[in-house]
Amino acid sequence: MKKWIKNLLISFLLLAAVPAIALAAEMAGGNLTVEKNNVAVALNIPEGRTETITSLRLQMRVSLCDGGMEEPTFEFADTVKSVVRDAAISQEESDSYIVDIIISGKKDQDIFGESEHADLGTLSLHPNSEEYQVKVEIIEEISDGDEPVVKYVDGSGLTALTVPLADTSSVVVENQKETETEKPPKAEAGQAPDLTASVKNGVNRVYFAWTKVADADGYMIYQYNEQTKQEKLIKTITDPNVTTFSKKYSYASAYAFRIRVYKAASGGGTTLGDYSELVRVTLPPAQVKGLGGTYQSAKRVTLSWKKVKKASGYQIYRSTKKDGKYSRYKTIKKGTTTKYAKIKQKSGRKYYYKVRAYIDPADGSRVYGSFSAVKTPKQSK
């Protein structure tokens, strides 16, 4: 770390020992706004502020929930005119970073100016995988309390103002590949249809679509067993204009299918066309059952659930409101795991959790089961 940054950090720590001028009623707002892979960082002016604010320090944590990412970067907004401005980025763990934002100006250089809002800059995330989820949050700084704070210094340079942040909601930046059913283009007369088979997250049903063949009288769909090399007719479509079909199958199971045309022969009977290429799908796992949670301490919670057959892993989501927006908290990459004991909570705040299982087929198209019922941890007796 640069020497001047160390000196500035020391000054903040020394000022922490000086009686703060902030009252409990004084609050500020920390605002994080997502746009693609960028997070805009801003602060609202503290309530009850009377002194010119020339310096501040704010910390954020960037945590990888799923996928991969490289070190984030931070660029200050052009409106930040302070003499010193720096964002020290350090790797906290293998999948998280701390962003330490420091702004310091002259005693008459007000960070907020005449405005009640200060745009600090933009945090840019650098994911290196097609599917990813990254959580960004403002964290506790120079404080033993449960709430994140921002540390200000007034124009005299002698008084510290430690202000809790009223709006500290974390944000999530993500990109997930969605499974879609795409209808193939129309086939020429005499050709085998082009078949697609797809699944939807949480649904134990296969959705088929195929090209319409000009001279067909109907279509026959087969399930193919790749071990025995046997096939079973599962559906005969007698209307040549129908090109979709769906059928229920077992959760967390892999299947292969193909289709062919049939035509009515001139002397009676039918003529069968060539088979299409095989298509393969893996259905999602079943819904997670038996979710429960208990407090290990005021800030530590353990979740447990029943094992889902053939699952590759699980994802834990949580929210501060039962019917609110849920964010992914943790991806567990082992299907036999039925407990997670490293959940951190803010003391006194109520959280709601739900869990889903997932499967990673050989083709890389991850499929998810339905979420469990929502649960909130119980206090230990």
Secondary structure as GFF3:
##gff-version 3
##sequence-region A 1 381
A	DSSP	alpha_helix	3	16	.	.	.	ID=ss1
A	DSSP	beta_strand	28	35	.	.	.	ID=ss2
A	DSSP	beta_strand	38	44	.	.	.	ID=ss3
A	DSSP	beta_strand	53	66	.	.	.	ID=ss4
A	DSSP	beta_strand	69	76	.	.	.	ID=ss5
A	DSSP	beta_strand	84	93	.	.	.	ID=ss6
A	DSSP	beta_strand	96	104	.	.	.	ID=ss7
A	DSSP	beta_strand	117	127	.	.	.	ID=ss8
A	DSSP	beta_strand	132	138	.	.	.	ID=ss9
A	DSSP	beta_strand	149	154	.	.	.	ID=ss10
A	DSSP	beta_strand	160	167	.	.	.	ID=ss11
A	DSSP	beta_strand	171	175	.	.	.	ID=ss12
A	DSSP	beta_strand	195	198	.	.	.	ID=ss13
A	DSSP	beta_strand	205	210	.	.	.	ID=ss14
A	DSSP	beta_strand	218	225	.	.	.	ID=ss15
A	DSSP	beta_strand	230	237	.	.	.	ID=ss16
A	DSSP	beta_strand	244	248	.	.	.	ID=ss17
A	DSSP	beta_strand	254	264	.	.	.	ID=ss18
A	DSSP	beta_strand	270	272	.	.	.	ID=ss19
A	DSSP	beta_strand	279	282	.	.	.	ID=ss20
A	DSSP	beta_strand	292	297	.	.	.	ID=ss21
A	DSSP	beta_strand	300	304	.	.	.	ID=ss22
A	DSSP	beta_strand	313	319	.	.	.	ID=ss23
A	DSSP	beta_strand	327	332	.	.	.	ID=ss24
A	DSSP	beta_strand	339	344	.	.	.	ID=ss25
A	DSSP	beta_strand	352	359	.	.	.	ID=ss26
A	DSSP	beta_strand	367	368	.	.	.	ID=ss27
###
